[in-house]
């Protein structure tokens, strides 16, 4: 079972799973594909990047990080992540 941190919300898993499958994508595409508003997807992506689960690229696109992969594979406890 994945170990979510207190700062995480349920949609974070959907974002991480989508980004892992899609590759490098912008928040608008993520939001459209997981059925949430692009602004909220962007907000969550920024938070996930702040904690190291996503990587933000200069063009505003996001990709999964090594920590994000570890979390999705249940090898990383997100409660251990700090900013």
N, C-alpha and C positions, 0 to 999 in steps of 0.2 A: 504494500500500500504506500502510495506517495505521501511524504511528510510535508504538508504545507506549513508555511510560516504564518504568523498572525496577520501580517500585512497583505497576504494573498487573498484573492477572491476566486470563486469557482470558475469564472470565465478565463482566468489565467491559464488553466490547463488546456482549454480549447485553443487559446492563442499559441501556446508553445507547441501543441500538437500540429496545428495548421502550419506554423512557420517551419517546423522540422520537415513536414511533407512537401511544402511548396518551395523551400529555399529562401532566397532573398526577396522580401516583399515589403511594400509600404503599408501603413496602418489602414488606409482606405480599402485596400484589397482584403486585408485580414478581416476587417469589420464586415464587409460584404459577404465573405465566405463563412463566417461563423454567426451571422445574423445579429450583429450589434452595430451601433452607430460608430462611424469611423473616428469621431472625436474621442469616444470612450476607448476604442481599441488603441488609439494613439497614446492616451493617458496611461493605459495599462502597459503598453509596450515600453514607455519611458520608465515606468516603475520596474518592470522586469529587467530592463537594461541596467538600471541603477544598482540592482542587486546581482547583476552578472549572469542572469539566465538567458538574456538575449544580447546580441551585439548590434549597436546602432552604427550604420555606415553614414558617410558624409552626405550621401544623396537622400537621407531620410528613410532608407530601407532598413529592415531588420532581418537578422538571421539568427539561428539557434547557436548558442555558445556551448562550450564543453560542459559547463555547469548545467545548462538547460537540458542537454542530452542526459546527463547523469540523473537529474531530477525525474525526467520522463521515464527513464529506465529503472527507477526506484533505487538508485545507487547513491543518491545525494539527499540529505535531509535539509530542506530549505530553511528550517529554523536556525541553521548554523551560518547562514549568509548574513553578511553585514555590508553596509555601504562604505 
